[in-house]
Amino acid sequence: MNHSRQTGDVILDLQGISLAFGGVKALTNISFNVREHEIRAIIGPNGAGKSSMLNVINGVYRPQQGQITYRGQVRKDMNTYAAARSGIARTFQNIALFKGMSVLDNIMTGRNLKMRSNFLLQALYWGPAQKEEIAHRHKVEQIIDFLEIQHIRKTPVGRLSYGLQKRVELGRALAAEPEILLLDEPMAGMNVEEKQDMSRFILDVNDQFGTTIVLIEHDMGVVMDISDRVVVLDYGKKIGDGTPAEVLANQEVINAYLGVAH
């Protein structure tokens, strides 16, 4: 499945990031970067600080130390809304979809940031709102085609299998047309076939939309298959960073994973 893609310049640069809750250090002096158009994996044993790292990137947590540069600008006072506006979208370990709503409507909610008309206008369906609604629907239909979920577009999400729900969640994140897509364990709880499907969609998103992807994943086979570069965390510290092959050969990484069944 290996792909020889051209990755671009550094789009996101994290320098000396430290994060603590009370006296507990979640992340200690972590530096790494993400290049445009790459698939960048964050791996490590449980409790390594991977989700905390994603939460720093999308503005949920503000690190006590360190600097984040995004597209050449040092980021100040980031929150989740500002992160989303700046082109960073994310999926979650626990699926956060509206279970009673259809696939189509769930993906449509991902367009909210892109919609300019206010909701009153939309409700009354006057002029610009109607045009805009049609344009957004067109974008959503493209995503539905891309993810091969036309046959379930009207189905309430709560009735779908786990693998399909995860695909809908990916669709909702894509609806925001992010520059960077953060995926928090996109394969967790999936069977082999679902994992293969999701791997293919992640590669296709990267390829066809040019989206930069940062993902946390436990399945090392998947990580080695689809990632361009891998950063390894252990107990909130960085212990490895490089290509999949470099990371696999790193003794410190091997030690961290020994006795950890993956």
N, C-alpha and C positions, 0 to 999 in steps of 0.2 A: 504494500500500500504506500510505500515511500514515495514522496513527491519532491521534485526539485523545484521549489518555488523561489522566486526572487523576493527576499524580504528587503524592506526599505530602511530608512533612517530610524533612529530611536524616537519613538512617539511618547513614551512614558518612562520617566527616570525616577527611581526611588533611591534616596541617599540617606543612610544612617537612621533608618526608621526604628524608633523605639516606642513601645506601647505598654503601659502597665495599668492594671485595675487594682486600686488600693495598693498593696505592696507586691502584688503578683505580676511578674513580668510576662507579658504575652509574646512580645517581640523585642529582640535586643539587637540594635545596631545593624539592621538589615539593608543591604544595598543590592539592587539589580535593575535591569531595564527591560523594556519591551520594544521590539522593533515593529514598524508598520508592516502589516500583512503577515505576521508570523503567528504560529500556534505555540504559545508559551505555557508550559505546564508548571504547576507548583505541586510538589509531592513531599511526602514525609509521613512518619508514623502518626497515629492518633495523638492529639494534643500538641502537635508540632507548631501550631499557630497559623495554619493555612487559611482557615476561614477568617481569622482576624486580619490577615493580610488583604484578603479580598475586601473586607469591610473598610479597611483604610483606603483602598483604591477607589471605592465608590462612595466615600464620604460618610459612612455610618459611624466610624470612629475617627477621632482626630489624634494623631500620634503626639506624644509629649515632646519627642525630638525627631529631627530629620526634616528632609525637604522633598517635596514631590514636584516634579516638573512635567507638565503635560503640554505637548506641542510647543515646546520652547518657552512656556510661561510658568513661572513658579506659582503653585496653587496656594491660595490663602483661604482660610475659613470655608472649607468645602463642606457641603451637606449633600444628602442623597439627591435632592431636587437639582441642585447646581451641577452635580456630577452627571445626572441624566441629561440636563440641558446641554452639557458640553460634549455629549456623545458617548457616554459610558452606560451600557445596559447590563443587566445581570439576571441570572436565574438562581433559584434557591434549592437547597437540599430538600426541604419539605415543600412540595408543590403548592404555590400560592395562587391557584386559579380560582375563578368563580364557578363553583361546581354545578350550580343550577343553570348557568348560561351556556349557550351553544358555543361550539368551537369558533365559529365566525365572530361572534360577539366578544369572546375572550381575546381573540387576536386584535380585534378592533380597539380594545381598551389600550393596547400598546401604541396606538396612534395619538393618544391624548396630547402628548407634548408637541405634536406636529400640527395640531388643529388650532387655527387662529380664531375662527368665529366663536362667539360665545354661545352658551348652551341654550339661551332663550331663542336666539336666532335659529339655532338648529332645530329646536322644538317647533318653531313656526314655519321652518323650511323656506325662508325667503332667500332669494337671489344667491349671494355669495356662499352662504352656508350649504345650499343644495349642491352647487358646483363642487365645493370643497369635499362634501360628503362623498360624492361620486368618485372624485380623485382618490380619496382615502380607501374607498371600497375596492377600487381597482388595484391599489397597492396590496391590500390584504388578500385579494383573490390571487395575485401573483405568488404570494407567500404560501397560500394554501396549495397551489399547484406545485410549487417548488418542493414542499414537504410531503407531497403525495397523500393529502388528506381530504381530497374533494368529497369522497364518499361519506365523510362524517361531519361535513361542514355545519349541518343543522343539529347535530347530536349534542345533548347536554354533556359537558365535560365529565361530570361525575359518573357517567355510565361507561366511560372508556377504560381500556386496560391501562396499566401503569405506564408502559412504554409509549403509548399514544398520548397520554396526558403530558409526559415529558416533551413530546414532540410539539404539542400545542403550546407549551410554555416557551419552548425555543422560538416558535412562530411569533408569540406575543413580544418577545425581546427583539426579534428581527423587525417587527413592525415599527419600532422606534428608529430604524435605520442607524444603528449605533456605529461608531468608528471602532470602539473597543467593546467586545462582548465578554463578560465575565461569567464563566460557567462553574457552578459549585457542585462538584460530583455529578455530572450529567448522566453517568452510567450506573449510579448507585441503585441497587435493587433490581437490576435488569437481568434477564436471561441472556445467553450467548447471542441469540439472533437479534434481540433488541439492541444489544451493545454494538453489533456489527452495523445495524441500521443507523444508530446514532453517530457512530464514528464516521460513516459515509456522509451523513448530513453535515457534520461539523466540518469535514474536509471540503464539502461542496459550498458551504456558507463562506468559508475562507477563500475559496477559489473564485466563485461566481460573483459574490458581493464584495470581495476584497476586504472583508472584515478582519480586523486583528482580534485574536482570541486568546484569553488567559483562562486556563482551566485548572481546577483542582480535581485530581482523579486518583483513586486507589488502585485501579486495575493497571498494573505495570505494563502488561502487554499492550493495552490501549495507548498508554502514554508513549511507549517506545515507538509504536506504529505511527502515531499522528503528529507528534510534537516536533518542532524545529529545535527548541531549546528547553531545558528543564532546570528549574531552581529547586534545591532540596532544603527543607527546613527540618530541624529537630530541636525540640524544647525551645522554640522561639528564636533559634539562631540559624544562620545560613551555614550549611556544611558542604554544599556542592552547587555548581552552576556550569552548564555547558550543554553540548549536544547530548542526545540520549546515550550514545556510545561512551562518551567521556564520563557521564554521570554513573553509568553501570560499572565502569572500571575504577571508580573512586573508592578507596578503602574505607574512608570515613562513612560514606553512604552505605556501603555493604555492612559495616558494623552496626549502623543505626537500624537497618532492616533485619539483621540476623535475629531469629527467634520471633519475628513478626510474621505471622502467616498472612500472605496476600494471595 
